[in-house]
Structures are given as C-alpha cells and as structure tokens.
Amino acid sequence: MEVVLEKKTFADLRFVRIAGKPDIVDMLFRQIPRELFDQVKDIEFNIDLLYQMPSKFIGGANNMFYVLVDDEDKIKGVLWFSINILMQMIQVQILSIDKEYQRENLLKSSDALKETVQFIREWMNGNDDYKIIGLTTRPRACRKNGWKLSKHVLLEISDGIR
C-alpha cells in the first residue's frame, strides 16, 4: 500500500488575529514558533525584545497581527501589518510561512503574496484608496506577483557618518 502525502499550500491556512488585553496577547504571541521570525532574511528588529513584550509592539489600533493556522489550529505563519491613516497606506511588516508550506521558490510559484494582498483588501472592505507597501530583500519575486517598485527610496545612515 502506497502512502500519498497531501501537498500543503498557503490556501490551506487561515488568518487569525492576535488582539485583546496585553496579558492575553503576550501569552498567545509566545505560542508562535520563533523559526517563523528567524527564517526572515535580514530582519530589521530585535526578535528577543519582541518575544519579551509583544503587546507593546503589536498592540494598538493601527497594528494588525495575524497568525496563519492549519486545520488543527497549529501556527504555520505570521502576518503583521500597520495602518498609516495620514498617508493612506498599509505597510506589511512581516509575512512568514512555515517551510512545510513552502515549495521551491515559494514567492515565485505560489499565490502567498496575492492571497495576502487579497486578505488585506478584504479586511479594508474594498477601500482602494489605501496602497499596500512592504520592505523586501526579494524585489524580483515580489514584482513577479504584481508588486511594483515604489517611487520612494529607503535610505539609512551608517554608524560612521556624523
């Protein structure tokens, strides 16, 4: 008898928001496998500090933090985005998916980015006035999924400049 393993896809996951009282947010957040943050290339924030006080960072009306769960409610991904009302934009802070849901070249061959954008648009109730932006180290993969380069350029000052 041959066992056929079912291929897992991003579409099999559902978004569940982590929100509420700080102690509940902290407890729920700590259930997230750290690997989901560790696997993000060139992450720009202190993961240890985030795990120490998650409600301080992901709480608030303008932060939306979701876990992606499978049919057994096991956490298989995270989506964190922020809303900037004045600039009418939503900034995706992080999208990370468990490796078992990734195929080779995930962002090129799957609908993860498109489905995430669709989820955010549905969350916004069709308000197309807001643009969705995100930082990435993989611009080619994002462009292949309908994203375009912004007219704004991110700049930083290195420690050596005074």
C-alpha positions in Angstrom: 0.0 0.0 0.0 1.5 3.3 -1.1 1.0 6.4 1.1 0.4 9.6 -0.8 1.2 12.7 1.1 -1.1 15.6 0.6 0.7 18.7 -0.6 0.2 21.6 1.7 -0.5 25.0 0.3 -0.9 28.6 1.5 -4.6 28.4 0.7 -5.0 25.7 3.4 -4.1 28.2 6.1 -6.5 30.7 7.7 -5.7 34.1 9.2 -6.5 34.6 12.9 -5.9 37.9 14.6 -4.0 38.2 17.9 -5.6 41.0 19.8 -7.0 41.8 23.2 -5.7 42.5 26.7 -1.9 42.7 26.9 -1.5 39.6 29.0 -3.6 37.6 26.6 -1.7 39.0 23.6 1.6 38.2 25.3 0.5 34.6 26.1 -0.8 33.9 22.6 2.2 35.5 20.9 4.6 33.3 22.7 3.0 30.3 21.1 4.4 31.4 17.7 7.4 29.3 16.7 10.4 31.5 16.7 11.6 29.9 13.5 8.9 31.9 11.7 10.9 35.1 12.6 14.4 33.6 12.3 13.8 32.5 8.7 13.1 36.0 7.5 16.3 37.3 5.8 17.8 40.5 7.1 15.0 41.1 9.7 15.3 44.7 11.0 14.1 44.3 14.5 15.1 42.6 17.8 13.2 39.3 17.9 14.2 38.7 21.6 12.7 42.0 22.6 9.5 41.3 20.6 9.1 38.0 22.5 9.7 39.7 25.8 6.9 42.3 25.4 4.9 41.5 22.3 1.8 43.5 23.3 3.9 46.7 23.5 4.8 46.3 19.8 1.9 44.6 18.1 -0.9 46.1 20.2 -2.8 49.2 19.3 -5.4 50.1 16.8 -3.1 50.6 13.9 -1.2 47.3 14.2 -2.7 44.1 12.8 -1.0 40.9 13.8 -2.3 37.6 12.5 -1.2 34.1 12.7 -1.8 31.6 9.9 -3.1 28.4 11.3 -3.8 25.0 9.7 -6.9 22.8 10.2 -5.6 21.7 13.6 -5.1 25.3 14.8 -1.3 24.9 14.7 0.5 28.1 13.9 2.2 27.9 10.5 2.8 31.5 9.6 2.5 35.2 10.7 1.4 38.4 9.0 2.0 41.7 10.6 0.9 45.0 9.0 0.5 48.6 10.2 -2.0 51.2 9.0 -0.9 54.7 8.4 -4.1 56.7 8.2 -2.5 60.0 7.4 -0.6 58.6 4.4 -3.4 56.2 3.5 -1.2 53.2 3.3 -0.8 49.8 4.9 2.8 48.6 5.5 3.4 44.9 5.6 6.0 44.4 8.4 6.4 40.7 8.0 4.9 37.7 6.2 6.5 34.4 7.1 5.3 30.9 6.4 6.4 27.6 7.8 8.8 25.8 5.5 6.4 22.8 5.1 4.0 25.2 3.2 6.8 26.5 1.0 7.6 25.0 -2.3 10.8 25.7 -4.1 10.8 29.5 -4.9 7.6 30.0 -2.9 7.1 33.6 -3.7 7.6 32.9 -7.4 5.4 29.8 -7.7 2.6 30.3 -5.2 -0.1 32.7 -4.5 1.0 33.6 -1.0 1.6 37.2 -1.8 -1.5 37.6 -3.9 -3.7 35.9 -1.3 -2.2 38.0 1.5 -3.0 41.2 -0.5 -6.5 39.9 -1.1 -6.9 39.2 2.6 -5.7 42.8 3.4 -8.0 44.3 0.8 -11.0 42.3 2.2 -10.1 43.5 5.7 -10.2 47.1 4.3 -13.7 46.5 3.0 -12.6 47.3 -0.5 -11.1 50.7 0.3 -8.8 51.0 -2.6 -7.6 54.5 -1.6 -5.0 52.8 0.6 -1.9 51.5 -1.0 -0.1 48.5 0.4 3.6 48.7 0.7 6.3 46.4 2.1 10.0 46.1 2.5 11.7 43.1 0.9 15.1 41.7 0.1 13.5 39.8 -2.8 12.1 42.5 -5.1 12.2 40.3 -8.2 9.9 37.8 -6.6 7.5 40.5 -5.5 7.4 42.1 -8.9 6.5 38.8 -10.4 3.5 38.8 -8.2 2.2 42.2 -9.2 4.1 44.5 -6.8 6.0 47.4 -8.3 8.9 49.5 -7.1 7.8 52.5 -5.1 8.7 56.0 -6.2 10.2 56.4 -2.7 13.6 55.1 -1.8 14.6 53.8 1.6 17.8 55.5 2.9 19.7 54.9 6.1 22.7 56.5 7.9 25.5 54.2 8.8 27.2 54.5 12.2 30.3 56.1 10.8 28.5 59.2 9.5 28.2 62.2 11.8 
